[in-house]
Amino acid sequence: MTGAAPGYRDGRDLLRREGPLKLDLGCGATKRDASYVGVDVLDAPGVDVVGDAIDVLRALPEERVEEIYSSHFLEHVEDLPSLVREVERVLVVGGRFAGAVPHFSNPYYHSDPTHRRPFGLYTWSYLAEDPLLRRRVPTYGRDLRLRVERLELCFRSATEFPVRSRSKQALGRLLGRGRAIQEFYEENLSWLIPCYEVRFELRKVR
């Protein structure tokens, strides 16, 4: 274990406990479940470690973590490639990196001034091995240590609009069938029928 990074506070030493760790990055007040160590830059119920996510990951030794989860946090990260490099480093081989990020067509994404980047089907293809999608994209010489295992387009609306959300979910069941339909949707229909989020799962392969 290396020294703590500036601003990093782990009052119960959860990152030092025995056995593989499970992290929820950017958990806010809604941590995935009690088996995860919740990490967020702001203190809140459910947050176990207060600090910048990249600083917290850098404070961990290699292959210390078996699972990293993140829901609607990565769009706030200024330097996504650096965070992914730390994820690659701290995950055990076979470890999982999963979660959800806003799709670029989500109108709510563009309302939040703290958002740094949207995501699409191909975003992870630039940062990880991608055996799923037909379109090939450059990886700019990165040593890829993660592999894309699952990508899912999720169609819904805000919880305040349940009827609207159910209608979008029904439509999503049609548009989410098969990779070819997903790729066709994103290229040709995404601005007509906005997608709420992309759910992903990556695994460390080496």
N, C-alpha and C positions, 0 to 999 in steps of 0.2 A: 504494500500500500504506500503510495506516495503522499507527500504533504498536501494539505487542503488548499484548494484554490481560493483566491480572494472572493469574499462574499458567500462562500460555501459553508453552510451550517447544518450539521447532522447531530442534533442534540442527543439522540439515542444510539449513536454509532451503528446504525442499521447497515451501512455500507461495509462495515468491518465484520459483520456476523459470519459464522461458518456456513459453508455450502453455497451453491450457485444462487445468484440474485435474479429477481425479476423487477424491472423498472417500469414505471409509468412516467414518461417525460411530459412535462407541461400539464400535469393532471388537474390543476386547479382544485376546486372543492369536490370534484367527482372522480376520485381515484377508481381504477378498474375494479379492484377488490382488495381485500386485506392481505393477500399474499404478495402484493406488489409494494415496492418502495416508491412512494410518490415524490416526484421532483418538480419543483416549480420555482420561478424567480420571486414569486409573491407568496407569503405565508397565508394559509387558508386551511380549513378543515380538510383532512385527507392528505395534506402536504407533509411529508416526513423529512425531506431534505430541501432546504431553501438555498437556491443558487442557480446560476446560469447552467443550462443543461450541458453545454460543451465543457465547461469547467468541471462539472461533477464527473462526467465521463473520463476526462483527462486524469482525474484523481484516482481512477481505478486501475488495477493491473490488467494485463492482457488475459483474455479468456476467463473473465470473472462472472459473466452474466449469461443466463440461459434464455432470457426473453426480455425484449424491450417493446413496450406498447406506447402508442402516441395517437391521440385523437384531437384533431383540429389544433395542433400546436406547430407543426413543421412549417406552416405558412408564415409564421412569425419569425422564423430563424433567418438571420442575415446571411450566414455562411453555411448553406446546406451541405456542400461537399465536405467541409471540415467536420461537421457533425457526423456525416456518413462514415468518414474515415475512422472516427472514434467508435462508432457503432461496430464497424468491422473489427476493430482491435479488441474491444472488450467482450464481444460475444464469443461463446464457445463454438467450436465447429459443430454445425447442426442446429445452433441456436437460432431463434426466430426474432425478426423485427416486423411488427405488424401494426396496423392502425387505420386511420382514415384522415383524408386531407380534402379540402374543398376543390371541386372541379372548376376549371377556368371559366365555365359558363354560368356558375352560380352567382346570381346578382348580389347576394348578401356578401360575397367575398369582397366585392369592390367598394362596399360601404365602410369597411373597417380600416382606418388609417394606419393601424399597426401591422397590417398584412404586408409581407414582403414579396410573396410569389404565389401564384396559383399552380395547380397541378393538372396534368392530363394523363391519359392512358400511357403515353410514352415517356413521361418524366423519369420513371425508374429505369427505363431502358438505357438511359445515358449513364447511370450510376451502378448498374448491376447486370449480370447475365440475364438475358430475356429469351427463354425458349417458347414464350406464349404468343407474342404478337408477330404478325407477318412483316410489318414495316421495320426496316433496319435503320438504326440511328448511330452516329459516331459516339465513341466513348472517350475520345481525346487522350488516349494513352493510359487511362486508369488501369491499375491492377485490380481487376474485379474480384472481390471476395464474397459477394452476395449474389444470390440467384432469385429471380422473381418466381414465386410459387403460385400466387393468386392475385388477380386484379378483378375488381367488381365495380361497375358503375351503379351508384345508388341514387334513385330518384325519389325525392320527397320535398316537403316544404317545411317551414318553421312550425314548431309545435303549436303555435297560436292559431294555425290554419289547418285544422284536422281534415276537413273535407277536401281541401286542395291537395293536401299531402296524400290522402288515400287515392285520389285520382292519378297523381304522378307515380305512385307506387305501382298501380295497375299498368300504366304505360311502361314503366321501367321493366316489368316482367317480360314484356315483348322485346324491348330494346336491349336487354341484358342477355339474351339468348345467343351464345356463341361468340367467338372472337371476331369473326368476319362482320357480324352485325354491329358489334361494339365499335370496331374501327370505322365502319361506314358511318355510323351515327356521329362519331366525334368529328369526322372530316366534313360531313355534309348537313347535319341536322342540329348540332349542339346549340347554335344560337337561336334556333326556332323552338327547341324543346330543352330548356336548361337542365343540366344534371346537378344534383346537390353535392355529391362527394365521390371520391374514389377510395375504395377500401383495398388495402394491399397486404400482402404477406411476402416477406423475403426471408431466405435462410442463408446462413453463412456456410459456404462450401469449402473454404480453405483459409 
